[in-house]
Amino acid sequence: MGKVATPARSTTPVQLAGLVGVFGRLGGLSTFGPLLALLVAIAIFGLLSDRFLRPDNLTVIVQQVMVVGTLAVGQTLVILTGGIDLSNGAIMVFTTILMAKLGVGQGLAVPVAVLVGLLAAGCLGAANGLLVTRFRLPPFIVTLGMLNIVLSITLLYSGGSSVTRLPDLLLILGRRFDVGGTLVTYGSLLMLAIFGIAAYVLKQTAWGTHVYAIGNNVEAARLSGIRVNQHLLTVYGVGGLIYGMAGLMLLGRVTVADPLGGQTANLDSITAVVIGGTSLFGGRGSVLNTLIGALMVGVLRNGLTLVGIDALYQTLATGVLVIVAVAVDQFARRGSR
Amino acid sequence: MTSANGITPILQARGLVKRYGHVTALDGTDFELLPGEILAVIGDNGAGKSTLIKTLAGAIVPDEGEILLDGNVVHFSNPMDARRRGIETVYQDLAVAPALDIASNLYLGRELRRVGPMGSILRMLDKPKMRQEAARQMAELKIGIGSTTQAVETLSGGQRQGVAVARAAAWARRLVIMDEPTAALGVKESAMVLDLIRRIKARGLPVILISHNMPNVFEVADRIHIQRLGRRIAVVTPQSHSMAEVVAIMTGALAA
């Protein structure tokens, strides 16, 4: 955090105002709230179950949130601009089928198949962006349409059946390696790297500032000389690329390409974003909040399982959490006005 | 090009015409902004002042007529063109990004990057420099704000407008256009923005002030451009005419 520029000799009203501003920014429950909730949840499950805090269990949680967490990075970018992406799960699944079919059936070299898959995912994302900007259609409608189109293409292309016996290289992100006695997957590392890069880009570059500005006040962004349409196009395109990487993680995790998989991944990614405290109205939130949100869902499911609570109640708990998170966001927004 | 008294206007327009179908918004308007002055532009609804200002700010391309900046003919096809020529506009609806901090708003669309590979390769913003410069700008205009890392939404309406004005003043090299800058503000906050307008003038930048608020106009304007039925029908000064006379001219009750 940057320090207040004025030298701190005595507390002046101006400095007080600055302090209030800093707390208004940080303490608006939007950053600390979700983190605190996550830590509390971890502490509670740690007390209730001996196994919960063991390193191997914690890495399992990270592996479990790997795919949805990565999808949620792209989702966060889109939501920060004031949009929403319902098609990300479908794009991811399409990518898995495409990579698998190219890598197995067509006998392409695996790196080429992966590259084609990522490119296709990026193009599908960009297609969303094009429809949102060029034809000025609401993101909800565009991505709802895209969800169905891509799902249908996936089923037609795969003939409705899974692609199995995939080459090892396609499953690389599910491969584990040993870190001080616990097994970590390459996919978990890639997910954390994607979060890190997205956080850097959003907070430290002009591109990221413009994402927030567009979500905040699109007219102000336009008047400031930001090429809003072009920017949105790249946001949706980059989102698509990230969904493609999530596809590669999904392959590593389940080891087959299933055209009917990931049906609720889109809503799960929105859940992670919302629980993290990012506003669905755009312009407020961060990708690290989304990581917290994704981990929260993972911790809840894993912890409740270890404590011996039925899976049906886990979904119920997630649902309650979403509503609480949005209620808190609304409350904070009203408070800051 | 020089005006009658031998001074080259900073910004001048001649015979501007803008039609929308059968509606003529501008019907051969002339316009002159002299160096270092605050020029108020007033007019009834539908007089074309909004269209005139948008034309000068580059947001509207006129059907006929020409615009001269420092005596040279210019063509603005969008607001960025005008901005590149040193014309900054403050809009009435507080055109800021509320969740971004003051420094980010001041530099929105013109961010500074770090020098060296951190900036050129990693595209890293130079936040310390932007904050420092923003703080200097705000201090110069005497806008009392604690920290430039404060989100704009934590500010009062007047302070927010202060950020928008500081932003315009920071980038404007030739002139600042203010479109109803006090319309959304209370009395006290309006007074603050009027003070800001005077300080911008004191820096040597001329200001075009569009306002409905006659007392505000009479308080700060050096000259008043009265727009009526798509034309400039008079230019008066607060000394030469009373508020009642200006309103009468504006509404057509009194011949200019």
Interface residues (C-beta under 8 A of the other chain):
Chain A: M1 G2 V4 A5 T6 V14 Q15 L16 A17 G18 L19 V20 G21 V22 G24 R25 Y200 Q204 T205 A206 W207 T209 H210 Y212 A213 G215 N216 N217 E219 A220 A221 L223 S224 G225 I226 G283 R284 S336 R337
Chain B: P79 M80 R83 T89 Y91 D93 A95 V96 A97 P98 A99 L100 D101 S104 L108 G109 R110 E111 R113 L122 R123 M124 L125 K127 P128 R131 Q132 A135 G144 I145 G146 S147 T148 T149 Q150 A151 E153 T154
